[in-house]
Amino acid sequence: MVNVIWASMAIIGILYAMFNGTMDQVNEAVFESASEAVTLSIGLISVLVFWLGIMRVAEKAGILRGLAKLFRPIITRLFPEIPKDHPAIGYILSNITANIFGLGNAATPMGIKAMEQMKALGGSDNASRSMITFLALNTSSLTIIPTTVIAIRMQYNSVSPTEIVGTTIIATAISTISAILIDRFYHYKRTRRS
């Protein structure tokens, strides 16, 4: 459905430009945007590679293991249906750690693996309680270092690209707590009906 909406908007925009006589401006905007997208992507790749390298160093130094130990009691309480030593817990912890460092692109493969493990554990095509909780938690994603946003701000020559760190921590903490509370509210509401 979203593809149809985007295609419709593009077609309507092109038709409007043709009838309005501004097709040359549309062509210019398309090529400028394409060039800017490539420049932005290359800038983001360099920052992501840097932070992935930092994550690798943190992994070798045992910092990620420490973070995983710190979050393990919380995760096992949030996901009581998953056995404590199941691989899904490891993928969930890796996903959360990558999100904490603002590496959404690096978190995605781990999130997919976590969902696959939870689906295998549940054995059903329907989303399990754990899968719903993980989706809510992953979408809200607590972030301490918003790496991608800092990279974009640096790309556009922001005077102080890191000044958003404090507000990001507050906003993502609130969104994560809200996601957990809403998830629990609807879970208990659904189980009370059953």
SEBAFI-833874 format. One record per residue (C-alpha): residue number from 1; residue in one letter; x, y, z. Coordinates in Angstrom, 2 decimals. Layout:
+-----+------+---------+---------+---------+
|  nr | rest |       x |       y |       z |
+-----+------+---------+---------+---------+
| NUM |    a |       X |       Y |       Z |
...
+-----+------+---------+---------+---------+
***
This chain:
+-----+------+---------+---------+---------+
|  nr | rest |       x |       y |       z |
+-----+------+---------+---------+---------+
|   1 |    m |    0.00 |    0.00 |    0.00 |
|   2 |    v |    2.82 |    2.38 |    0.85 |
|   3 |    n |    4.40 |    1.75 |   -2.56 |
|   4 |    v |    1.14 |    2.72 |   -4.26 |
|   5 |    i |    0.96 |    5.94 |   -2.22 |
|   6 |    w |    4.57 |    6.91 |   -3.08 |
|   7 |    a |    4.11 |    6.03 |   -6.76 |
|   8 |    s |    0.87 |    8.04 |   -6.88 |
|   9 |    m |    2.54 |   11.05 |   -5.28 |
|  10 |    a |    5.42 |   10.89 |   -7.78 |
|  11 |    i |    3.08 |   10.57 |  -10.78 |
|  12 |    i |    0.85 |   13.41 |   -9.57 |
|  13 |    g |    3.91 |   15.60 |   -8.97 |
|  14 |    i |    5.30 |   14.92 |  -12.47 |
|  15 |    l |    1.92 |   15.53 |  -14.12 |
|  16 |    y |    1.49 |   18.76 |  -12.17 |
|  17 |    a |    4.98 |   19.90 |  -13.22 |
|  18 |    m |    4.21 |   19.08 |  -16.87 |
|  19 |    f |    0.97 |   21.09 |  -16.87 |
|  20 |    n |    2.45 |   23.89 |  -14.78 |
|  21 |    g |    5.53 |   24.23 |  -17.01 |
|  22 |    t |    8.06 |   23.56 |  -14.24 |
|  23 |    m |    9.47 |   20.26 |  -15.49 |
|  24 |    d |   12.99 |   21.75 |  -15.73 |
|  25 |    q |   12.88 |   22.56 |  -11.99 |
|  26 |    v |   11.76 |   19.01 |  -11.23 |
|  27 |    n |   14.64 |   17.57 |  -13.27 |
|  28 |    e |   17.12 |   19.87 |  -11.54 |
|  29 |    a |   15.78 |   18.92 |   -8.09 |
|  30 |    v |   15.95 |   15.20 |   -8.93 |
|  31 |    f |   19.60 |   15.35 |   -9.99 |
|  32 |    e |   20.63 |   17.60 |   -7.08 |
|  33 |    s |   18.90 |   15.30 |   -4.60 |
|  34 |    a |   20.54 |   12.23 |   -6.12 |
|  35 |    s |   23.97 |   13.82 |   -5.86 |
|  36 |    e |   23.31 |   14.92 |   -2.27 |
|  37 |    a |   22.05 |   11.43 |   -1.34 |
|  38 |    v |   25.27 |    9.83 |   -2.59 |
|  39 |    t |   27.42 |   12.34 |   -0.68 |
|  40 |    l |   25.39 |   11.82 |    2.48 |
|  41 |    s |   25.56 |    8.02 |    2.15 |
|  42 |    i |   29.34 |    8.04 |    1.79 |
|  43 |    g |   29.63 |   10.30 |    4.84 |
|  44 |    l |   27.38 |    7.98 |    6.86 |
|  45 |    i |   29.31 |    4.91 |    5.77 |
|  46 |    s |   32.56 |    6.34 |    7.10 |
|  47 |    v |   31.00 |    7.17 |   10.48 |
|  48 |    l |   29.27 |    3.78 |   10.72 |
|  49 |    v |   32.51 |    1.97 |    9.88 |
|  50 |    f |   34.27 |    3.97 |   12.60 |
|  51 |    w |   31.63 |    3.13 |   15.24 |
|  52 |    l |   31.47 |   -0.50 |   14.16 |
|  53 |    g |   35.23 |   -0.57 |   14.70 |
|  54 |    i |   34.75 |    0.95 |   18.14 |
|  55 |    m |   32.10 |   -1.72 |   18.84 |
|  56 |    r |   34.59 |   -4.40 |   17.79 |
|  57 |    v |   37.22 |   -2.96 |   20.14 |
|  58 |    a |   34.60 |   -2.82 |   22.93 |
|  59 |    e |   33.73 |   -6.44 |   22.19 |
|  60 |    k |   37.38 |   -7.55 |   22.38 |
|  61 |    a |   37.87 |   -5.52 |   25.58 |
|  62 |    g |   34.87 |   -7.20 |   27.19 |
|  63 |    i |   32.79 |   -4.01 |   27.45 |
|  64 |    l |   29.95 |   -5.49 |   25.40 |
|  65 |    r |   29.99 |   -8.60 |   27.58 |
|  66 |    g |   29.72 |   -6.31 |   30.59 |
|  67 |    l |   26.79 |   -4.46 |   29.05 |
|  68 |    a |   25.14 |   -7.76 |   28.21 |
|  69 |    k |   25.55 |   -8.89 |   31.85 |
|  70 |    l |   24.13 |   -5.56 |   33.01 |
|  71 |    f |   21.04 |   -5.85 |   30.79 |
|  72 |    r |   20.53 |   -9.65 |   31.06 |
|  73 |    p |   18.36 |   -9.52 |   34.24 |
|  74 |    i |   16.15 |   -6.85 |   32.66 |
|  75 |    i |   15.85 |   -8.75 |   29.37 |
|  76 |    t |   15.00 |  -12.04 |   31.06 |
|  77 |    r |   12.21 |  -10.29 |   32.99 |
|  78 |    l |   10.91 |   -8.62 |   29.81 |
|  79 |    f |   10.98 |  -11.93 |   27.94 |
|  80 |    p |    9.92 |  -14.58 |   30.50 |
|  81 |    e |    8.91 |  -17.10 |   27.79 |
|  82 |    i |   12.45 |  -17.31 |   26.42 |
|  83 |    p |   14.83 |  -19.63 |   28.31 |
|  84 |    k |   17.74 |  -17.70 |   29.87 |
|  85 |    d |   20.41 |  -19.47 |   27.81 |
|  86 |    h |   18.50 |  -19.44 |   24.49 |
|  87 |    p |   20.30 |  -17.81 |   21.50 |
|  88 |    a |   17.43 |  -15.32 |   21.12 |
|  89 |    i |   18.50 |  -13.63 |   24.38 |
|  90 |    g |   22.01 |  -13.10 |   22.96 |
|  91 |    y |   20.65 |  -11.59 |   19.76 |
|  92 |    i |   18.28 |   -9.36 |   21.72 |
|  93 |    l |   21.15 |   -8.14 |   23.90 |
|  94 |    s |   23.34 |   -7.50 |   20.83 |
|  95 |    n |   20.52 |   -5.60 |   19.15 |
|  96 |    i |   19.92 |   -3.43 |   22.21 |
|  97 |    t |   23.64 |   -2.73 |   22.61 |
|  98 |    a |   23.96 |   -1.65 |   18.97 |
|  99 |    n |   20.88 |    0.59 |   19.36 |
| 100 |    i |   22.36 |    2.15 |   22.51 |
| 101 |    f |   25.32 |    3.26 |   20.40 |
| 102 |    g |   23.01 |    4.58 |   17.68 |
| 103 |    l |   23.99 |    1.90 |   15.18 |
| 104 |    g |   20.53 |    1.06 |   13.86 |
| 105 |    n |   21.97 |   -0.41 |   10.66 |
| 106 |    a |   24.20 |   -2.76 |   12.66 |
| 107 |    a |   21.32 |   -3.63 |   14.99 |
| 108 |    t |   19.00 |   -4.72 |   12.19 |
| 109 |    p |   20.65 |   -8.09 |   11.35 |
| 110 |    m |   20.75 |   -8.99 |   15.04 |
| 111 |    g |   17.11 |   -7.99 |   15.41 |
| 112 |    i |   16.13 |  -10.19 |   12.46 |
| 113 |    k |   18.07 |  -13.12 |   13.95 |
| 114 |    a |   16.35 |  -12.56 |   17.32 |
| 115 |    m |   12.94 |  -12.62 |   15.63 |
| 116 |    e |   13.85 |  -15.82 |   13.74 |
| 117 |    q |   14.93 |  -17.47 |   17.00 |
| 118 |    m |   11.74 |  -16.38 |   18.78 |
| 119 |    k |    9.62 |  -17.63 |   15.87 |
| 120 |    a |   11.38 |  -21.02 |   16.02 |
| 121 |    l |   10.85 |  -21.10 |   19.77 |
| 122 |    g |    7.13 |  -20.32 |   19.43 |
| 123 |    g |    6.60 |  -22.64 |   16.47 |
| 124 |    s |    3.71 |  -20.56 |   15.14 |
| 125 |    d |    3.21 |  -18.13 |   12.29 |
| 126 |    n |    1.54 |  -15.67 |   14.68 |
| 127 |    a |    3.62 |  -13.14 |   16.58 |
| 128 |    s |    4.36 |  -14.33 |   20.11 |
| 129 |    r |    4.31 |  -12.13 |   23.20 |
| 130 |    s |    8.12 |  -11.99 |   23.10 |
| 131 |    m |    8.12 |  -10.92 |   19.45 |
| 132 |    i |    5.65 |   -8.10 |   20.15 |
| 133 |    t |    7.64 |   -6.94 |   23.17 |
| 134 |    f |   10.88 |   -7.03 |   21.17 |
| 135 |    l |    9.33 |   -5.05 |   18.33 |
| 136 |    a |    8.11 |   -2.37 |   20.75 |
| 137 |    l |   11.48 |   -2.27 |   22.51 |
| 138 |    n |   13.47 |   -2.20 |   19.28 |
| 139 |    t |   11.30 |    0.52 |   17.76 |
| 140 |    s |   11.66 |    2.79 |   20.78 |
| 141 |    s |   15.39 |    1.90 |   21.12 |
| 142 |    l |   17.16 |    3.56 |   24.01 |
| 143 |    t |   20.07 |    5.52 |   22.49 |
| 144 |    i |   23.00 |    7.01 |   24.40 |
| 145 |    i |   25.16 |    8.00 |   21.42 |
| 146 |    p |   23.05 |    8.93 |   18.36 |
| 147 |    t |   25.84 |    8.12 |   15.91 |
| 148 |    t |   23.83 |    8.38 |   12.69 |
| 149 |    v |   22.23 |   11.70 |   13.63 |
| 150 |    i |   25.59 |   13.12 |   14.67 |
| 151 |    a |   27.03 |   12.01 |   11.32 |
| 152 |    i |   24.21 |   13.72 |    9.42 |
| 153 |    r |   24.66 |   16.91 |   11.44 |
| 154 |    m |   28.42 |   16.81 |   10.73 |
| 155 |    q |   27.72 |   16.26 |    7.03 |
| 156 |    y |   25.63 |   19.44 |    6.96 |
| 157 |    n |   28.29 |   21.45 |    8.85 |
| 158 |    s |   26.46 |   21.80 |   12.14 |
| 159 |    v |   28.24 |   24.11 |   14.58 |
| 160 |    s |   27.80 |   21.60 |   17.40 |
| 161 |    p |   26.76 |   18.21 |   16.04 |
| 162 |    t |   26.90 |   16.49 |   19.45 |
| 163 |    e |   24.67 |   18.93 |   21.35 |
| 164 |    i |   21.69 |   16.59 |   20.79 |
| 165 |    v |   23.14 |   13.79 |   22.93 |
| 166 |    g |   21.43 |   14.85 |   26.18 |
| 167 |    t |   18.01 |   15.35 |   24.64 |
| 168 |    t |   18.38 |   12.09 |   22.71 |
| 169 |    i |   19.05 |   10.17 |   25.92 |
| 170 |    i |   16.01 |   11.75 |   27.61 |
| 171 |    a |   13.71 |   11.26 |   24.60 |
| 172 |    t |   14.72 |    7.65 |   23.95 |
| 173 |    a |   14.56 |    6.76 |   27.66 |
| 174 |    i |   11.00 |    8.10 |   27.77 |
| 175 |    s |   10.07 |    6.30 |   24.54 |
| 176 |    t |   11.55 |    3.00 |   25.77 |
| 177 |    i |    9.80 |    3.18 |   29.15 |
| 178 |    s |    6.55 |    4.12 |   27.39 |
| 179 |    a |    6.90 |    1.22 |   24.93 |
| 180 |    i |    7.41 |   -1.27 |   27.76 |
| 181 |    l |    4.47 |    0.12 |   29.77 |
| 182 |    i |    2.13 |    0.14 |   26.76 |
| 183 |    d |    3.24 |   -3.38 |   25.78 |
| 184 |    r |    2.58 |   -4.66 |   29.30 |
| 185 |    f |   -0.76 |   -2.83 |   29.53 |
| 186 |    y |   -2.08 |   -4.41 |   26.34 |
| 187 |    h |   -0.66 |   -7.83 |   27.23 |
| 188 |    y |   -2.38 |   -7.88 |   30.61 |
| 189 |    k |   -5.57 |   -6.48 |   29.11 |
| 190 |    r |   -5.58 |   -9.28 |   26.50 |
| 191 |    t |   -4.82 |  -12.02 |   29.06 |
| 192 |    r |   -7.55 |  -10.77 |   31.39 |
| 193 |    r |  -10.12 |  -11.15 |   28.59 |
| 194 |    s |   -9.06 |  -14.74 |   27.88 |
+-----+------+---------+---------+---------+
***
